[in-house]
Each structure stands twice: as C-alpha cells, then as structure tokens.
Amino acid sequence: MAPVKANGKPTNRVSQELGLTGLRQWYGRIDEEFLTELKWDKSVKIYREMADNDPTIGSLLNAITLLTRQVDWRFASDNENDPRVEFLDTCREDMVHSWDDFLAEVVRGVLTYGWQTHEIVYKIRQEGDSQYTDGLIGWKKMPVRAQDTLYRWDFSDSGELLAMIQRPAPDFKERRLPLDKLLLFRTESFKDNPEGRSVLRKKHLENIEGIGLERKLAGMPVIWGPAKIFDLSATAAEVATREYLEKIVTNIRKDEQYGVAMPLAYDEHGNKLYDIQLLATGGESEVDTSKAIERYDLRILQLMLADFIQVGHDSQGSRALASTKTNIFLESIGLVLKQIASVFNRDAVPRLLELNGMDLEDAPELMPSDLETRNLTELADYVSKLSTAGMPFFPNPKLEAVLLEFADLPVPTPEEVAQRDQAIADEQQQQLDQQMQVAQAGKPDPGAKPANEPGAKPKESSNVP
C-alpha cells in the first residue's frame, strides 16, 4: 500500500491496526465471565453436569444432534465440472471417523460449552491408509481437543490468537496446538473471544430462588452454643469452636451426606451447651416447587429456541404457533450448521488445497442442505398461481430438480433428462409429419383440370344400370 500523506508527511497508518478488541485475558486465561461460578474451568464442569444430568437439556441436545444427522452435505463450485469438488468430497468421506459422527460431536460441544476445537490430521492417500491411491494429501481425522484439556490460549502482543495450550489426560503434559492445525468452532465471536458463549448460561437469580426454596422446605438451621464463644473477648480455642459451628450450620443440606455430629454437654443447671434446630417458615411454602421446575425447563427451552415443545401443555398454545416456533428452531439449527461450514470453508479447505498445490481461487465451498420441511400444498399453489399469471415454468431442468428435491423424489440425471428431451422432440416431429401427410392428402392435384372446363373428362358414375 502506498503511503498516505498526513500533514505533508508520508505515513502507513492507514494499514495499521491501532486499537484492541478489549478482550480481558491474563496470560492466555479468558476473564470475560462476571459470575464466579462460571469462571475458567469451573464453567466446563457446570455445563457438563447440566448437559449430562438435566433431562430437559439432555433430551434437547440429543434431538438436535439427531436432526443434524439428517442433513446432506456437499461441496459446490461456481465452475462447472470442477475436479476439486470430487476431490474434497472423497476426502470428507475417507476419514477414520464418519462425517456424521464428527458433525454431531461439533454441534453438541459448541452448544454446550460455547466453543470447541478439532485438530486436523492429514495423510497420504495410498494403499492401506485410504480408499484412494492417487498419492494426494487428504484428511485422516479431525479429533476433538476437549474443553477440559484447555490450560490457556496463546495470544500475540496485538491480541491475535496463535495457539491453544492444553494439558490433557493421562499424562497432563503441556502441548501447544498452533491455530493453523486447528478448527475453532464457536457460537459467537464478540471481542474475538475464542470461548464463545454457551447457550446453557442462565441468570444468577435462579440460584438465589433455589436456595430460597431449599430453606422454605427444609427450614433455616440454627445452632445454639455457650455465650462465651460469641463474645468479643473469646479465646482462640473458643473462636475456633465458633467458626466450626458456623461452618456446620452454613453447610447443612438435604443430600446424601445429610447429618450433624454434635457434642452432648450440659452446664451446671442441666441445660444443653450445644443444640441445633430448624426454624420452619410459618404456614405453607410460598413457592410451588413444581411450577418453579416447569418454569426453569421452559426457560432452558427458550434459551435454545425450542419452547414450541411446551405448546399444548396446560391447554395453551395453538397448532399455528407451534408450526411457527418449529420453523424458527429449525432455522436456528440451520444457522449453526452454516457457521460450521464457514469455518471449514475458511480454514480446512484452503489448507488442504494448498498442500496439494491446487488453485485456491474460487475454491469449492461446503454447503449443508435445509432442515425445514416445506409445505408441498402451499408450494404447488404458489407455482400454479404463477403459471396462471403467465410465467413459463417447463421445460426447466433446474426448476424440476429443485421441486423434486423438496418432495424427496428422485431427481433424473443429466443423461436421463437428455433422453427424455430427445424422446419428446421425436414425438413432436412424428406428430408434425403426420399432420403434413394429412394436409397433403386433402390438397387437390395441381395438374388436373376443373370439371366444368372443356376437355375435362367426365366423372364416372358409380351406379350400376
């Protein structure tokens, strides 16, 4: 870039990056989360527990991964008969793991944690390692580099992501994975944060309500002790006793370790020195736990745009509303798949083509099919109205192929289309020839004289005397 003059002096400031994204990271540790329970590796444990133990989240993630397995993927190019398309498709189908398994793992991981990385492992396509023996470089596998193996990220001074540093089991040795060997999938790229944002993230207010429910149902625990241990002039031993009792009372929970061990001691008047009680709330609980659980389930479904599942429960909602929400849900999954495809087209495809010395200009792109099921009745009515208005539709092989794909009907090959068109042309020519023969048969002989002219031969009668 030619230098731009500013105040009479040349400068390269136009091509310089002057600012930063503002991503908060310290030695490669992202610090964008304001909830302490979701900071760093603690978020991985919480999100995994939610995905594995919550029936609503688990069933929804399973449904999404099953839906993604129905999607058809293909490479497409603007150039007709592009040999790179077939090469990339064969590479995608020639990996150790199936494409469907890889895709399901990516979708589940990205939705659960907000991000996921996969390492690209290459191979030479030769006998024993591949279905093909052309000697080209292909993809061997793309294994996950799990979220719980992340130690830190490696950034440049300008904030550019360079690598992922992990400490994976079983040896927990530090490994550096450069970005040009990775595929980084994430739900969003705000501040160019490599860790994205999980769709399972919920408000802290729900935790407060959960604590309130527990206290309302089980009561508030109170421990009684000698007054001297609560006095400001208490000795070190008495302070330690008080802190121990405070730890007991604040950690009481109704779970598998529910219970308290207390000393049995009395004063000179026969009163207990130590005691524990549960102060129950007056009357019935103010919160209906079943409704709270149902509300939490609905919020989780809303976070993932899948609240249409609740339509019809408690006699609420309509079929039209459910249909609209279902379409929005499928469109959101489709957008996630397009994000995955964009990462492939930006990183995986150019790297592979470059390794094989192939042209990178107008490279083929990976494209997923649509998940939405179209209403064929509405589509047929739409086409019929356009045809009635005078728009010509057929013959049109491309339009025919699209309409047949919408109905999951077999699409004829180009050879079959050519044969059909030739058969139609032959039939039309045959009809035209027959029409010409009929016209020729009904036309008078140009050399014959009219019957009323002199010298014309009289017409013989067919009557027998």
C-alpha positions as CSV (number, residue, x, y, z in Angstrom):
1,M,0.0,0.0,0.0
2,A,1.3,3.4,-1.0
3,P,2.0,5.7,2.0
4,V,-0.7,8.3,2.6
5,K,0.4,11.8,3.3
6,A,-0.7,13.4,6.6
7,N,0.4,17.0,7.3
8,G,2.8,16.8,4.4
9,K,4.5,13.7,5.8
10,P,4.0,10.1,4.5
11,T,2.5,7.6,6.9
12,N,1.4,3.9,6.8
13,R,-1.2,4.5,9.5
14,V,-4.0,3.5,7.1
15,S,-2.8,-0.1,7.1
16,Q,-2.0,-0.2,10.8
17,E,-4.3,-1.6,13.5
18,L,-4.3,1.0,16.2
19,G,-6.9,-0.4,18.7
20,L,-7.6,-3.6,20.6
21,T,-10.7,-5.7,21.0
22,G,-10.7,-5.2,24.8
23,L,-10.8,-9.0,25.5
24,R,-9.9,-9.5,29.1
25,Q,-7.2,-12.2,29.3
26,W,-4.3,-12.7,31.6
27,Y,-1.5,-15.0,30.4
28,G,-4.0,-16.6,28.0
29,R,-6.7,-17.1,30.6
30,I,-10.0,-15.5,29.5
31,D,-11.6,-13.4,32.2
32,E,-14.9,-12.2,30.5
33,E,-17.3,-14.0,32.8
34,F,-18.7,-12.0,35.7
35,L,-20.3,-14.9,37.5
36,T,-17.6,-16.5,39.7
37,E,-19.2,-20.0,39.5
38,L,-18.7,-19.9,35.7
39,K,-15.1,-18.6,35.6
40,W,-12.4,-20.6,33.8
41,D,-12.5,-24.4,34.2
42,K,-15.5,-24.2,36.6
43,S,-17.8,-23.4,33.7
44,V,-16.8,-26.6,31.9
45,K,-17.8,-28.7,34.9
46,I,-21.1,-26.9,35.4
47,Y,-22.1,-27.1,31.7
48,R,-21.2,-30.8,31.5
49,E,-23.3,-31.5,34.6
50,M,-26.2,-29.6,33.0
51,A,-25.9,-31.5,29.7
52,D,-25.5,-34.9,31.3
53,N,-27.8,-34.7,34.3
54,D,-30.7,-32.4,33.3
55,P,-33.3,-34.4,31.4
56,T,-34.6,-31.4,29.5
57,I,-31.2,-30.2,28.3
58,G,-30.0,-33.8,27.6
59,S,-33.1,-34.7,25.5
60,L,-32.9,-31.4,23.6
61,L,-29.2,-31.8,22.8
62,N,-29.9,-35.4,21.6
63,A,-32.8,-34.2,19.4
64,I,-30.6,-31.5,17.8
65,T,-27.7,-34.0,17.1
66,L,-30.1,-36.5,15.6
67,L,-31.6,-33.7,13.4
68,T,-28.2,-32.7,12.1
69,R,-27.5,-36.3,11.0
70,Q,-30.4,-35.9,8.5
71,V,-28.6,-33.0,6.8
72,D,-26.9,-33.7,3.4
73,W,-23.6,-32.1,2.9
74,R,-21.8,-31.5,-0.4
75,F,-19.1,-29.3,-1.9
76,A,-20.3,-26.9,-4.6
77,S,-18.3,-24.7,-7.1
78,D,-19.2,-21.9,-9.4
79,N,-17.1,-23.6,-12.1
80,E,-18.9,-26.4,-13.9
81,N,-17.1,-29.8,-13.8
82,D,-14.6,-28.5,-11.2
83,P,-12.3,-31.5,-10.3
84,R,-11.7,-30.1,-6.8
85,V,-15.3,-30.8,-5.8
86,E,-14.9,-34.5,-6.3
87,F,-11.5,-34.5,-4.5
88,L,-12.9,-32.7,-1.5
89,D,-15.9,-34.9,-1.3
90,T,-13.8,-38.0,-1.4
91,C,-11.5,-36.5,1.4
92,R,-14.5,-35.9,3.6
93,E,-15.8,-39.5,3.1
94,D,-12.3,-41.0,3.5
95,M,-11.6,-40.1,7.2
96,V,-11.2,-42.7,10.0
97,H,-14.4,-41.5,11.6
98,S,-17.7,-40.8,9.8
99,W,-18.7,-37.3,8.8
100,D,-22.0,-37.6,10.8
101,D,-20.1,-38.5,14.0
102,F,-17.8,-35.6,13.6
103,L,-20.6,-33.2,12.9
104,A,-22.7,-34.4,15.9
105,E,-19.7,-34.0,18.2
106,V,-19.1,-30.5,17.0
107,V,-22.8,-29.4,17.3
108,R,-23.2,-30.8,20.8
109,G,-19.9,-29.4,22.1
110,V,-20.5,-25.9,20.7
111,L,-24.0,-25.6,22.0
112,T,-23.0,-27.0,25.5
113,Y,-19.8,-25.1,26.1
114,G,-20.0,-22.2,23.5
115,W,-16.8,-23.4,21.7
116,Q,-14.9,-26.5,20.6
117,T,-11.6,-27.2,18.8
118,H,-10.7,-30.0,16.5
119,E,-7.2,-30.8,15.3
120,I,-6.7,-31.6,11.6
121,V,-4.6,-34.7,11.0
122,Y,-3.5,-35.3,7.4
123,K,-2.4,-38.5,5.5
124,I,-1.1,-39.6,2.1
125,R,-3.8,-41.3,0.1
126,Q,-2.2,-44.6,-0.6
127,E,-3.0,-48.2,-0.3
128,G,-3.5,-49.3,3.3
129,D,-4.3,-45.8,4.6
130,S,-7.0,-44.7,2.2
131,Q,-9.7,-45.9,-0.3
132,Y,-7.8,-44.0,-3.0
133,T,-4.2,-44.4,-4.3
134,D,-3.6,-41.1,-6.1
135,G,-0.8,-40.1,-3.7
136,L,-2.5,-36.8,-2.8
137,I,-2.8,-35.4,0.7
138,G,-6.2,-35.9,2.4
139,W,-7.8,-35.7,5.8
140,K,-7.1,-38.6,8.1
141,K,-9.2,-37.5,11.0
142,M,-10.3,-34.4,13.0
143,P,-10.3,-35.4,16.7
144,V,-11.7,-33.1,19.4
145,R,-9.4,-31.3,21.7
146,A,-11.8,-31.2,24.6
147,Q,-12.7,-28.1,26.7
148,D,-11.5,-29.7,30.0
149,T,-8.0,-30.1,28.5
150,L,-7.5,-26.3,27.9
151,Y,-4.8,-24.8,30.1
152,R,-4.6,-21.3,28.4
153,W,-4.6,-19.6,25.0
154,D,-1.6,-18.1,23.3
155,F,-2.1,-14.6,22.0
156,S,0.3,-12.2,20.2
157,D,1.0,-8.7,21.5
158,S,-1.8,-7.3,19.3
159,G,-4.3,-9.8,20.7
160,E,-4.3,-12.2,17.8
161,L,-5.0,-15.8,18.7
162,L,-1.9,-18.0,17.9
163,A,-2.5,-21.4,19.6
164,M,-4.3,-23.5,22.2
165,I,-2.2,-24.7,25.1
166,Q,-3.6,-27.9,26.7
167,R,-2.7,-30.3,29.5
168,P,-4.7,-33.4,28.6
169,A,-5.0,-36.7,30.5
170,P,-3.5,-39.1,31.0
171,D,0.0,-37.6,31.3
172,F,-1.2,-33.9,31.7
173,K,1.9,-32.7,29.8
174,E,1.7,-29.2,28.2
175,R,1.0,-29.3,24.5
176,R,0.9,-26.4,22.1
177,L,-1.5,-26.7,19.2
178,P,-1.0,-23.9,16.6
179,L,-4.1,-22.3,15.1
180,D,-3.2,-23.5,11.6
181,K,-3.7,-27.1,12.8
182,L,-7.0,-26.4,14.5
183,L,-10.6,-25.8,13.6
184,L,-12.1,-23.4,16.1
185,F,-15.9,-23.6,16.3
186,R,-17.9,-21.1,18.5
187,T,-21.3,-19.7,18.9
188,E,-20.3,-16.0,18.7
189,S,-17.1,-14.0,18.1
190,F,-17.7,-10.9,20.3
191,K,-14.3,-9.4,21.1
192,D,-12.9,-12.3,19.1
193,N,-13.3,-14.4,22.2
194,P,-12.2,-18.0,21.4
195,E,-14.5,-19.4,24.1
196,G,-17.7,-18.0,22.6
197,R,-20.9,-18.2,24.8
198,S,-22.8,-21.3,25.9
199,V,-26.5,-21.5,25.2
200,L,-27.0,-23.1,28.7
201,R,-25.9,-20.0,30.6
202,K,-28.7,-18.8,33.0
203,K,-29.3,-16.0,35.4
204,H,-27.9,-16.0,38.9
205,L,-31.3,-15.1,40.2
206,E,-32.4,-18.7,39.7
207,N,-29.6,-19.8,42.1
208,I,-31.0,-17.4,44.7
209,E,-34.5,-18.8,44.2
210,G,-33.2,-22.3,44.5
211,I,-31.6,-21.5,47.9
212,G,-34.8,-19.9,49.0
213,L,-36.8,-23.0,48.0
214,E,-34.5,-25.2,50.0
215,R,-34.7,-23.1,53.1
216,K,-38.5,-22.8,52.8
217,L,-38.9,-26.6,52.5
218,A,-36.3,-27.7,55.0
219,G,-36.3,-24.8,57.4
220,M,-33.4,-22.5,58.5
221,P,-30.8,-24.3,60.6
222,V,-29.8,-22.6,63.9
223,I,-27.1,-23.8,66.3
224,W,-27.1,-22.8,69.9
225,G,-23.8,-22.6,71.9
226,P,-22.4,-21.0,75.0
227,A,-22.5,-17.2,75.1
228,K,-18.7,-17.0,75.8
229,I,-17.7,-18.4,72.4
230,F,-19.6,-15.5,70.7
231,D,-18.1,-12.9,73.0
232,L,-15.6,-10.4,71.6
233,S,-13.1,-11.4,74.3
234,A,-13.3,-15.1,73.3
235,T,-10.1,-17.1,73.5
236,A,-8.5,-18.6,70.4
237,A,-9.9,-22.0,71.2
238,E,-13.4,-20.5,71.7
239,V,-13.2,-18.7,68.4
240,A,-12.2,-21.9,66.7
241,T,-15.2,-23.6,68.2
242,R,-17.5,-20.8,67.0
243,E,-16.1,-21.0,63.5
244,Y,-16.5,-24.7,63.4
245,L,-20.2,-24.4,64.4
246,E,-20.7,-21.7,61.8
247,K,-19.3,-24.0,59.2
248,I,-21.7,-26.7,60.2
249,V,-24.8,-24.5,60.1
250,T,-24.0,-23.0,56.7
251,N,-23.2,-26.3,55.0
252,I,-26.3,-28.2,56.1
253,R,-28.0,-29.6,53.0
254,K,-30.6,-32.3,52.4
255,D,-28.5,-34.7,50.3
256,E,-26.7,-38.0,50.7
257,Q,-24.4,-36.5,53.5
258,Y,-27.3,-35.0,55.4
259,G,-26.5,-35.1,59.2
260,V,-24.7,-33.4,62.0
261,A,-22.4,-34.6,64.8
262,M,-22.8,-32.5,68.0
263,P,-21.2,-32.9,71.4
264,L,-23.6,-33.7,74.3
265,A,-22.6,-31.3,77.1
266,Y,-24.6,-29.6,79.9
267,D,-24.0,-26.7,82.2
268,E,-24.3,-26.8,86.0
269,H,-28.0,-26.2,85.7
270,G,-28.6,-29.2,83.4
271,N,-29.1,-27.2,80.2
272,K,-27.5,-28.2,76.9
273,L,-24.4,-26.3,76.0
274,Y,-24.9,-27.0,72.3
275,D,-28.0,-27.6,70.3
276,I,-29.3,-27.4,66.7
277,Q,-32.8,-26.6,65.5
278,L,-34.6,-26.0,62.2
279,L,-36.7,-22.8,62.2
280,A,-39.6,-23.7,59.9
281,T,-41.4,-21.0,58.0
282,G,-44.9,-20.2,59.2
283,G,-47.8,-21.8,57.2
284,E,-47.3,-23.4,53.8
285,S,-44.5,-22.7,51.5
286,E,-44.9,-19.5,49.4
287,V,-43.4,-21.2,46.3
288,D,-44.8,-24.1,44.4
289,T,-41.8,-26.2,43.6
290,S,-43.4,-28.0,40.6
291,K,-44.2,-24.7,39.0
292,A,-40.7,-23.4,39.6
293,I,-39.2,-26.6,38.0
294,E,-41.6,-26.2,35.0
295,R,-40.6,-22.5,34.6
296,Y,-36.9,-23.4,34.6
297,D,-37.5,-26.1,32.0
298,L,-39.3,-23.6,29.9
299,R,-36.5,-21.0,30.2
300,I,-34.0,-23.6,29.1
301,L,-36.1,-24.4,26.1
302,Q,-36.4,-20.7,25.4
303,L,-32.6,-20.3,25.5
304,M,-32.4,-22.8,22.7
305,L,-35.4,-21.5,20.8
306,A,-37.2,-24.9,21.4
307,D,-40.1,-23.7,23.7
308,F,-42.5,-25.0,21.0
309,I,-42.2,-28.3,22.8
310,Q,-44.3,-26.8,25.6
311,V,-47.0,-25.7,23.3
312,G,-50.2,-27.7,24.1
313,H,-49.2,-28.3,27.7
314,D,-51.8,-27.0,30.2
315,S,-54.2,-26.4,27.2
316,Q,-52.1,-23.5,26.0
317,G,-50.9,-22.6,22.5
318,S,-52.1,-23.4,19.0
319,R,-51.0,-25.5,16.1
320,A,-50.2,-22.4,14.1
321,L,-48.0,-21.1,16.9
322,A,-46.2,-24.4,17.2
323,S,-45.6,-24.5,13.5
324,T,-44.1,-21.0,13.5
325,K,-41.9,-21.8,16.5
326,T,-40.8,-25.1,15.0
327,N,-39.6,-23.3,11.8
328,I,-37.7,-20.8,13.9
329,F,-36.0,-23.7,15.8
330,L,-35.0,-25.5,12.6
331,E,-33.7,-22.3,11.1
332,S,-31.6,-21.7,14.1
333,I,-30.1,-25.1,13.8
334,G,-29.5,-24.4,10.1
335,L,-27.6,-21.3,11.0
336,V,-25.4,-23.3,13.4
337,L,-24.6,-25.7,10.6
338,K,-23.8,-22.8,8.3
339,Q,-21.4,-21.4,10.9
340,I,-19.7,-24.8,10.9
341,A,-19.5,-24.8,7.2
342,S,-18.0,-21.3,7.1
343,V,-15.2,-22.5,9.5
344,F,-14.5,-25.4,7.1
345,N,-14.5,-23.1,4.0
346,R,-12.3,-20.5,5.6
347,D,-9.7,-22.9,7.2
348,A,-9.9,-26.5,6.3
349,V,-10.5,-26.3,2.5
350,P,-7.8,-23.7,1.6
351,R,-5.2,-25.5,3.7
352,L,-5.8,-28.9,2.0
353,L,-5.9,-27.4,-1.5
354,E,-2.6,-25.6,-0.8
355,L,-0.9,-28.7,0.5
356,N,-1.8,-30.4,-2.8
357,G,-0.7,-27.5,-5.0
358,M,-4.2,-26.8,-6.2
359,D,-5.7,-23.5,-7.2
360,L,-7.2,-21.5,-4.3
361,E,-9.2,-19.1,-6.5
362,D,-13.0,-19.6,-6.4
363,A,-12.4,-22.7,-4.2
364,P,-15.4,-25.1,-3.7
365,E,-17.5,-24.5,-0.6
366,L,-19.0,-26.9,1.8
367,M,-22.8,-26.5,1.9
368,P,-25.5,-28.1,4.2
369,S,-29.0,-28.9,2.9
370,D,-32.0,-27.3,4.6
371,L,-33.7,-28.8,7.6
372,E,-37.1,-27.2,7.1
373,T,-39.8,-29.4,5.7
374,R,-41.6,-27.3,3.1
375,N,-45.4,-27.4,2.7
376,L,-45.9,-29.0,-0.7
377,T,-49.6,-27.9,-0.8
378,E,-48.6,-24.3,-0.4
379,L,-45.7,-24.7,-2.9
380,A,-47.9,-26.3,-5.5
381,D,-50.5,-23.5,-5.1
382,Y,-47.8,-20.9,-5.4
383,V,-46.4,-22.4,-8.7
384,S,-49.9,-22.8,-10.0
385,K,-50.8,-19.2,-9.5
386,L,-47.5,-18.0,-11.1
387,S,-48.3,-20.3,-14.1
388,T,-51.8,-18.9,-14.4
389,A,-50.4,-15.4,-14.3
390,G,-48.4,-16.3,-17.4
391,M,-44.9,-17.2,-16.1
392,P,-43.4,-20.1,-18.1
393,F,-42.1,-22.9,-16.0
394,F,-41.4,-26.0,-18.0
395,P,-39.3,-27.4,-19.5
396,N,-36.7,-26.2,-17.0
397,P,-34.4,-29.0,-15.7
398,K,-33.0,-26.9,-12.8
399,L,-36.5,-26.0,-11.6
400,E,-37.7,-29.5,-11.9
401,A,-34.7,-30.8,-9.9
402,V,-35.4,-28.3,-7.1
403,L,-39.1,-29.2,-6.9
404,L,-38.4,-32.9,-6.9
405,E,-35.8,-32.4,-4.1
406,F,-38.4,-30.6,-2.0
407,A,-40.7,-33.6,-2.2
408,D,-37.9,-36.1,-1.6
409,L,-38.4,-37.6,-5.0
410,P,-35.6,-38.9,-7.2
411,V,-34.0,-36.3,-9.5
412,P,-33.2,-37.5,-13.0
413,T,-29.6,-37.4,-14.1
414,P,-28.5,-35.2,-17.0
415,E,-28.3,-38.2,-19.3
416,E,-31.9,-39.1,-18.4
417,V,-33.1,-35.5,-19.0
418,A,-31.4,-35.6,-22.4
419,Q,-33.0,-38.9,-23.3
420,R,-36.4,-37.5,-22.2
421,D,-36.0,-34.3,-24.2
422,Q,-35.0,-36.3,-27.3
423,A,-38.0,-38.6,-26.9
424,I,-40.3,-35.5,-26.6
425,A,-38.7,-33.9,-29.7
426,D,-39.0,-37.2,-31.7
427,E,-42.7,-37.5,-30.7
428,Q,-43.4,-33.9,-31.7
429,Q,-41.6,-34.4,-35.1
430,Q,-43.7,-37.5,-35.7
431,Q,-46.9,-35.6,-35.0
432,L,-45.8,-32.8,-37.3
433,D,-45.0,-35.4,-40.1
434,Q,-48.5,-36.9,-39.7
435,Q,-50.1,-33.5,-39.9
436,M,-48.2,-32.8,-43.1
437,Q,-49.3,-36.1,-44.6
438,V,-52.9,-35.4,-43.8
439,A,-52.7,-32.0,-45.3
440,Q,-51.0,-33.3,-48.4
441,A,-53.7,-36.0,-48.8
442,G,-56.6,-33.4,-48.7
443,K,-54.9,-31.0,-51.2
444,P,-56.2,-31.2,-55.0
445,D,-53.8,-32.3,-57.8
446,P,-52.4,-29.1,-59.3
447,G,-52.2,-30.7,-62.9
448,A,-55.9,-31.7,-63.1
449,K,-58.5,-29.5,-64.9
450,P,-61.7,-28.4,-63.3
451,A,-64.8,-30.5,-64.2
452,N,-66.6,-27.6,-65.9
453,E,-63.7,-26.8,-68.3
454,P,-63.8,-28.0,-72.0
455,G,-61.9,-31.2,-72.5
456,A,-62.2,-32.3,-68.9
457,K,-63.0,-36.0,-68.5
458,P,-66.5,-36.6,-67.1
459,K,-66.6,-38.2,-63.7
460,E,-67.8,-41.9,-64.0
461,S,-70.9,-42.8,-62.1
462,S,-70.7,-45.5,-59.5
463,N,-74.4,-46.5,-60.1
464,V,-74.9,-49.9,-61.9
465,P,-77.6,-49.8,-64.6
